[in-house]
Amino acid sequence: MTRAGTFLGDLRTVWWRQDFRRLFTTRLISQAADGVFQAGLAGVVFFSPERAASAQAIAVVLTVAVLPYTVLGPFAGVLLDRWRRRQVLVVANLVRAVIVAGTAGLVAGGVVGAPLYLAVLAVMSVNRFFLAGIGAALPHVVAEGELVAANAVSPTSGAIAAILGAAGASGLRVLAGPGNATDALIVATAAFGYVASATAATRMAADRLGPVAADRLPWAGVRQAVAGVLGGLVGAARHLTRRHTALAALGATVAVRFGYGVATLMTVLMCRNLLTDPAAVDAGFALLSAAFAATGAGFVGAAVLTAWATRRVGPQRWIVVNLLALAAGTAVLAIRIGVPTLLVVAAVTGLATQGGKICVDSLVQADVDDAFRGRVFSLYDVLYNAAFVLAAGAAAVLLPVTGYSRALLVVLVAWYLVAAAGYARAAARAGSARPASAGSGPASG
C-alpha cells in the first residue's frame, strides 16, 4: 500500500479513475449542501432577530447534529452490507431533500423547537448512512494501493466543500438580510443540492459500489448482526488495552475533541453576544462565518503541513506539538479577546485539531491488527463524537451568555497541557514496551 503524500499528489493518484471522480463529485455536492443547510440552521436558531441565543439552545442543536454519528455510526454497516450502496447514495439524498424541503416550510413559518430539532435529527441521521456508504464504496472505485491516497483526499475535500457551501449561504444571508424568509430560502437551496448529488450518483452503475448480489448479507441475520456490532465494540476495547500506541493516540484525540466542543460553543456565543452588537444579528452571523472559515483554512493547512512535519519529527511528536499549539492559542484568547484574536486562534485550532487527527488515524491504523481494525474505528467514531456532545453539555452549564469565561479558558489551557504531557509519556512507554518483532512502525503523515 502506498504511503500518503501531499494532498495534490494524492489527488493526482486517484483522479484518473472515472468512477472515483463520479463518487467524489457526489460527495462534494452533498457536503456543500450540508454546509448550506447548517448555515441556514445557524441563522434560524442562533442569529434570528426574534430570539436570543442561549448556551443551552446551542448545545441542544449541536447535540442533535452530532448524536446520529455517535449512536447510528457503528450500526450503519449492518444495512450497508445488505443494500446496494449506489442506491443508498441516491435514496439518502432524495430522502434528505424531502425532509429539508419540509424544514424550509417550518422555518418560513417561524417554527422553532421540537419540530425543527426532530427534522434536523432526521436529516443528520440519513447523512450518517450517506457518509458511511461513501466510505464503504471507496474500495470499489480505486485500487487497493490507492486507498491511502483516496482516504486522504475524500474527507478533506468534503470538509472544504461544506465550508464553501456555508460561506455561500452566509453571503446570501448578508445580502438578503436576516429573517425567516431568507433562512427558509437558504434551507430550501440545500434541498436542491441533495437532488443534484443524487443525480450525480446515478451516473454510476447500480451494482458498481457493491455489495454484489452474491456477497449481500441476508436480512434474516440483522438481529445477530446488531448483537455482533455491540460485541465487536467490546472486543475492540479489549484489543486496545493490548495496543498501547493506538490507545494513547485515541486518548489524545478524544481530549482534543472535548476541547473543540467547548471552543465551538464559546465561539458561537461570543460572535452573537460579545464581539458584535446582539441586536445586529447580521454582523454576528458574518463574524461566525469568518471564524468557521478560518477554522476551515486551518484544516486545509493541516492537510498540507502534516505530511511534511511527520516526515521530520514523526506522528507522535507532531501530536504533542499540536496539543501545545492548542494550549497556546487558548491562552492567547484568555489574555486578549477581540475579533482579530478570535480569527487567528480559530485558524490555529483548525490546523492543530486536524493535524493531530491525521496522525491519530495513521497510528491507530498501523498499530491494531487487521482483524480488529474496522471495529476499532467504529469505537473511535463513537468516542470522538461522544466527546463533542459531552463538551457541549458541560459548556452550556458553565458559560455566561456572552460565551467568554477567562476561568474556563484557563482550565482549557491546563486540559491541553495535561493531555500533551500524558500523551508524550504514554507514547514513550508504548514505544519502549513494543517488541521488535511487532512489525513496521506507524505510518507517518
Secondary structure, DSSP 8 states (H G I E B T S, - for coil): ------HHHHHHHHHT-HHHHHHHHHHHHHHHHHHHHHHHHHHHHTS-TTS---HHHHHHHHHHHHHHHHHTGGGHHHHHTTS-HHHHHHHHHHHHHHHHHHHHHHHHTT--SHHHHHHHHHHHHHHHHHHHHHHHHGGGTS-GGGHHHHHHHHHHHHHHHHHHHHHHHHHHHHHH-SSHHHHHHHHHHHHHHHHHHHHHHTTS-TTTTS--GGG---GGGHHHHHHHHHHHHHHHHHHHTT-HHHHHHHHHHHHHHHHHHHHHHHHHHHHHHTSS-TT-HHHHHHHHHHHHHHHHHHHHHHHHHHHHHHHHH-HHHHHHHHHHHHHHHHHHHHH--SHHHHHHHHHHHHHHHHHHHHHHHHHHHHHS-HHHHHHHHHHHHHHHHHHHHHHHHHHHHH--TT---HHHHHHHHHHHHHHHHHHHHHHHHHHHHS-GGG-S-----
